[in-house]
Amino acid sequence: MTALIRKYWDEKPLLVIMALGILFRLLSVIFAKGWGMIDDHFIVIESAQSWVDGYDYNAWLPGSPHNTGPTGHNFFYPGLHFLAFSFFKLIHLDDPQLKMLIIRFLNASWSLLTIYFGYKITERLSDKHSARLVGLLLAIFWFMPWMSVRDLVEMSSVPFLVIAVWFIISRGDHPGQTAAYFLGGLFLGLAFNIRPQTLFFSAGLVLAVLIERKWKESITLFLGILLPYVLIQGSIDFFIWGKPFVELAEYVKVNFRSAGDYITLPWYNYFLVVLGFLVPPVSLMLFFGFLRNWKRLFIIFIPVALFFAAHSYFPNKQERFILPILPFIVISGVIGWNEFIDRSKFWQNRKGLLKGCWIFFWIINVGLLCFASTVYSKRARVETMTYLSKYPDLKYLMVADSDNNPELFPEFYLGQWPGIYEELQGNETTPDLIGRVSGQPQREHPRFILFTGSELKPETIIQARKSFPFLVYETTIEPGTVDKLVHWLNPINVSRKCFIYRNKVFFPEKKTD
């Protein structure tokens, strides 16, 4: 068996690499339920499904209550999900978990292009030895399968970027192949439709071509980038708002207006993110190789450097923002590092140390890979909504948190879009919330109250029953093991139990089906 694997690895390495990529992505498709960050569920999934159901979850559309105009959100990516969910509705596929299984499968399939073209780019720029390592890393870097099945614009834009670079480096140097730059530009434009910040990467590619004094090619590349945005996003905005590009204009305004309202971190934060994500000491090797090789591979270096610099300058920094350029750091880093060690007397005389570094890396990476690929993130919130979905006509729910920091619950898994009472921003506490809601007409009282926290204090229930005397305990939903661990490591990552209480006025009996 070992000999057979070795034979395939030597003769058909890309086949082995793709098989590994598929295997671990399938594990994530099946087991990595839930979502990762707020954006990849509440901006994408909730919006798309609500439109299919004749509702507007985020109030993005004109005519929706509370909508005052463009909100700066891109309709293209949620729109693709809208088409998928519309098809599911057409074939009467109603199970939210099954729908998300299919979505995760589609995301995983799309991500395989990053592995394939990452391998081909490396083989073109270097040799098969480097290509095999790049392909393997892109296939089974510990975070790649789990991230690949998420509905993150940062991940979904990556294959477009990789394909664009492939077109340019594989065909761009051939006489009469100006069309390759146009094709590459089209893919960059599609990436821009999904994640506007990829514009920095695209601008870097145009700049790199200009440095080569390829004037015609740079213009062709620019036109290719522009065309998909004009045709797709311009048309969508015109259809919705009666004029093009208004969402992008508002997106830019919102980002600059609220630049310091989110996670503000120092300028060097993304250096630490890259070094951590790619696992030391190999991450140091890759970063060294990337920097050392800047001149020979400036077609990759300049776009990555411009993207990196722009994100490092901007105050709002989140780890996922840097994901689009990680494959390119891996590609250029592996090529640069391998070229360096081939000429380095230090490493040629210390091959055992180098081998030990890689053994350490693979032990850590494989351990994290097996763990991360099956993580069910935000389990308590998903399972709470799944549990409540068996109750019809849930017009109102209430979320009360022991830390006065209520969690977002995914109504997608509920299959309904009830009004949700929660603590107002400011100093409103759970007793304040209960008092406020109890003053509403009885028909607007919550059918269930979801108490979230590490524990539920008896006095909280006593207080709640003064306002809602028919409140009875239903069940408790526990967060997943990983959610508990992440919360323990950093309490900013909210993960709490959910204590479900039923209002017997509306549902006298507990449903068991």
N, C-alpha and C positions, 0 to 999 in steps of 0.2 A: 504493500500500500504506500509506504514511504517512498519507494523507488518510483512508483507511478506518479505520485504528486510531484516529485523532483523532476521527472521527465516532462510533465506538463508545464512546470514552472520554467524549465529551460527552453522548451519549444514553443509554448503558447502562454506566456506570462499574462497577457492581457485577459485571456479567458479565465485564468485562475483568479486574477484580481477582481474581475467583474462578478464572478461567482461569490467571492467573499463579500463584496459590496452588497449584492442582492440578499445574501443570507442574513446579514445583520440588519439590513433595512427591513426585511420581512419580519424579523423579531420585533422591531420597533412598530411596524404597522399593526401587528397583532396585540402587543402588550403595552406600548407607550401611549396609553389613552390620556385624555385630559388635554391640557395645553401648557405652554411654557410661560409666556408673558401675556399681559393684558391685550396687547395689540393683535397677537395671532389668533385670538378668539373673539374678543368683543368688537374689534374693528372690522374683522373679516367675516367670521362665521355668523355671529348674531345679526349683523347688518344684512347679509345676503339672505338668510333664512326668513328674516322678518319681512323683507320685500316680497318674497315668494308667498308669504302668508297675508299679504295686504296690509302690513304694518311697517312702521319705520322706526326701528329700535333706537338709532342714534339721532333721529330728527335731522337727517342730512338733506332731505328732499324738500323742494319748494311746496308749500301748502301744508306741510306737517306741523302739528302744534310745536311751539317753541323754536321753530326754524326761522331765522332772520336773514338768511342768505347763505352764500357759499361758506363752508366751514374749513376749507383747506384740506379736504380728504380726497384721496385718489379713488375714483370709482372703478378703475380698470380691474384691479385685482379682486376686490369684492364682487365686481360684476361677473368675473369668470366663475366664482363660486355661486352666484345667483343663477347662472345658466345650468350649473351642475345640479343645484337643488331643485330647479324647475323641472329638470329631466327626472329626478327622483320622484317628484310629485306626480309627474305624468305616468310613471310606471307603478305608482302607489307604493313606493318605498318610504315608509314613515318612521322606521326605527332610527332614532338619532345616533345611537352607537354604531349601527351598521352603516349609516351614511358617512360617519366620520372614519370608519374603517376604510371605506372606499377612497375618501379624500386623502387619508394618510398613504394609501397605496399609490395614488396618482402622484402625490408629492415625492414619494420614494423613487418612483419610476423616473420622474423628471430629474431628480438629483443624480441619477446614474450617468447622465451626460457629462457632469463635472469630472467624474472619474475617467471616463473614456477619453474626452478631449484633453484633460490634464495629462494623461499618459502620452497621447499623440503629440502634444506641444513639446513635452520634455524630450521625447524621442527625436523630434525634429531639431531641437536646439542643442541636444547633447548626444546621448547614446542610450542603448537599451538598458544598461545597468542603472542609470539614473531614472529612466522612465519607469522601471519596475518598482523602484523605491517610492517615487512620487505617486504612482497608481495605488500602491499598497497603503500609503499614508492617507490618501484621499478616500480610499474605500473604508478603512477601519480606524482612522483617528477616533479616539474615544467619544468625541462629541458629535461626529458627523452623522451616524445613523439617526440618533434621537432628534437632532436639529433638522435633519432632512425631511422628516415626516410632519414637521410643524408648518403652520400656515404663516410663516414669517416672510415678509417681503425681502428681508435681507438675504434669506437663503434662496428664495424662488428666483431672485434676479441673477444668481451666480452662474447657472448654465448659459444664460445669454451672454454674459461677459466672457466666459471661457471660449464659447463658440466664436465670438467676434475676434478674439485674439488668435484663435486657430486659423481663421480665414486669412487674416493679415500676414501671419508669419509663414503659412504654408503655401500661399499663392501670390502674396503681394510682391515678391521679388521677381516673379516671372514676367517677361515682356508681354505687354498687352493685357495684363491682369488687373487693370484699374478697377474692374467690376468687383474684385475680391474686397476692396476697401469699401465699396458701396454695400456689399452684403454684410461685411463686418459692422458697418454703421447701422444697418437695419436692426441687427441684434442688440447693439448698444442702445438704440432708440427704444426697443422693446423693454430692455432692462430699466431704462429711465421711466417708462410708463408704470412700472411696478414700484420702483424705489427711486425717487427723484435725486437722492444724494449720489447715485451712480454717475451723475453728470460730471463729478470731479474725476472719476476714472476715465470717462469718455474724453473729457477735455485733455487729460494727460496723454491719451493715445494720439489725439490730434496733434498735440504739441510735439510728441516724439516723432511723428511723421514729418512735421514741419522742420524739425532739427535735421532730418535727413535730406532736407531740401526737395522733398517730393511734393511740389506745390499742387499739382493736379490731383494727386492721391489724397492729400489732406482736404482739399475742397470736396472731393467725392465722398470721403469718410464723413465729413461734417453734414453733407446733404443726406447721407444715409441715416445718420443719427436723428436728424430733424424730421424726416418724413414720417416715421411711425408715430411720433408724438403729435404732429399736426393732424394726421389722419385719424388716430385713435382717440387721444385725450381731447383734442380740439373738437372732434365730432361729438363725443360724449357730453362735454360741457355745453356745447351749442344746443344739443337735444334737450338737456335738463334746464339750462339757465337762459338759453336764447343768445348766448355769446360765448366765444371760445376762450379757453385758458384761464378762466376766472378762479378755478380751484387751485391751480399752481400759484397764481398771484397771492391768493389768500394764505396758502401754505407757507410761502416765504414770509409774509407779514406775521403770521402766528408764531413761526419759529424764532424770529428775531424779537418779537414782542415778549415772548415767554421763555427766552433762552435760559434764564436763571431760575425758572420755576420748578425744574425737575432735579435730576441728580447732577450736581455740579462737582466736578472732580478736577485735579490738577492736569496740566498739559501733558505730562508724561504718563498718564494713566493707561493709555492704549499700548505703550511699550510693555507695561506689566501684564496687561491682558493677553497680548500675543505670546509673551514668554510663558505665561501660565497655561494658556490653552494648548500650546504645542508641546508642553511637558519638558522641563529641564532634565538633563543638560542638552538634549537634542534641540530644544527650542533655541538655545544659544548658538548651536552650530548652524541652524537654519537661518537665523537672523544674521549671523556673521557672513554666511554664504550669500545671502541676499544683498547685503551692503557691499561685500567685496566684488560682486559680479555686476555692479550697477552699470558700468560702461558698456560691457558686451551685450547685456540684456536690458538696455535702457528702454526698449519697447515695452517691457514689463515694469521696470523700476520707476519710470516717471509717472505712469498712471497710479501705481500703488503709493508712491511718495506723496503725490498731490492729494489723493483721497485721504491718506493718513494724516497729513498736515492739516487739512481742512477740518477733519473731525477732532483732531487734538486741539485746535484753536477754539472750536465752538464749546461753550461752557457745559451744555447738556451732554453727558457722556453715559452711555449704557453699553454693556459688553456686546450686545448683539449688533450694534451699529457697525462694528469693525469686521463682521463676518464675511462680507463680499470679497475682501482682498486676501483672506487667509490662504485660499488655494494658490494664489500667485506668489505669495511668500514661500509656500512649500515648494513650488516648481522652481523658482529662481534660487531659493535657498539650497535645495538639494544639488542643483547643477553647480552652483558656486562652491559649496562645501566639498563636493567630490573632486572638483578641479583643484581645490586648495590642498587637500590631503594627498593627492597624487604627486604634488610637488613639495610637500612639506617633509623635511628630514625629521622634524620632531615627531610627527605622527607615523611616519614610516618606521621609526624605531620604537614606537609604542603602540603597536597594533593590538596588543592585549588590552591596553587601557581603552582604546577606541571601541573594541568589541564589548568590553564591560559596560561602557556607557550605553551602547545600543541594547544590550541585554537588560539593563536596568530600565531603560525606556519601555521596551516591549512588555516587561512584567507589569509595570505601572499602567501602561496603555491598555493592555488586554484586560486587566482587572477592572479598570474604569469602564471599558467598552462593554463588557458583559453586564456590568451593573447598570450603566446609563441607558443602554439600548432597550431595557425593559421597564423603565421608570414610568409609573402611572402618576402623572403630576396633577395636583389640585383635586385629588380623589374625593375628598369630603364634599366639596361643592358640586362636583359632577354627580356623585351618587345621591346626594340629597335631592337634586332636581329629578333624577331618574326615579327615585323612590316616590316623589310627589306626583309624577306624571300619571299615575294610575287614578288620581282623583280628577274628575271633570270639573270644568267651570270654576277654576281658581281665579276669581276676579281680583283678589287682593292678598298679598303676603306681607309679613313684617320681618325684617332682619334687625335683631338687637345684639350688639356685641359688648362683651364684658370690658373691653378695652376702649370703648367708644371709637372704634375704627372698623365699621362694618365692611364685610367682604362682598365682592361682586359675585352674584350667583348666575350661572349660565342658563338662561331661560330656553335656549335652544334644546337642551335635554329635557325640559319640561313639556315641550310641544305646545305651549300656550304662552301668552304674553300678558300676564297679570300686572296690575300696578303693585309696586313694591315700596312699602314704607320703610325708611331707614333714618338713622340719626342725621340731622342736618349738620352741615359743616359749621363749626363753631363750638359752643360749649354744651350742646344738647346731650343729655345723658339718656340711658335706657328708660328710667322713670319718666323723664320729660317726653320721650317719644311715645311711650304707652299712654300717658295722659293726653297728648295731642291727638293721637289716633282714636282713642276711646270717645273723644268728643264728636267724631264723625257720625253720621246716620248709620244705623246698624247694618244696612245693606253694603256699606263701604268698610265694614270691619274686616280684619284679616281672617282668612280661612285657616291659616297656619301661622305660627310665630316660630321663627328660626333663631334660637339663641346660640351664638357662636362664642367660643372661648375654650380655655384649657379645662375649666370647670364651670358648673352652674350653681350659683349661690342660692340657697333656699329662700332668702329674703327677696331675690329677684322674682321668683315664681309667686311668692305671696303677694308682692306688689302687682304683678301682672294679673292675678286672679281677682284682685279688687276691681279692676276695670273690665276684665273678661272672665266672669265667674265660671264659664263652661269650658275653660281651658284644661285639656288633659294631655298627659305625656303620651307621645307616639313612639319614638325611637331615637337612638343616637347613632350618628354616622361618624366614623373615625377617619381622620386623615391618613394618607398613606405613610409608610415608613420613611420614604425619602422626603416627603413634605415635612415630617417631624424633624428629620435630621437637618434639612436646609434651614428650617426655622430656628433650630437650636444653634446652628453655626452663625446665623445672622437673623435676629428677630425682625428685621425689616421685611423679610420674606414671610408673609402672613400665612399661617397654617394652623387652624384650630378645629376642634370638634364642633359638630353641629347637633344641638339638642332640639328635636322637632316636637312642637306642641300643637295639638289639633283643637280647633274651636268647634265644640259639639253643637253649637247653634246651626252650623252649616253642614257638618258631617257627623251625625250621631254615632256612626259605627266606623271602626277601623277597617280599611280594605285590606284583604289578604291576597288578592290575585296579583 
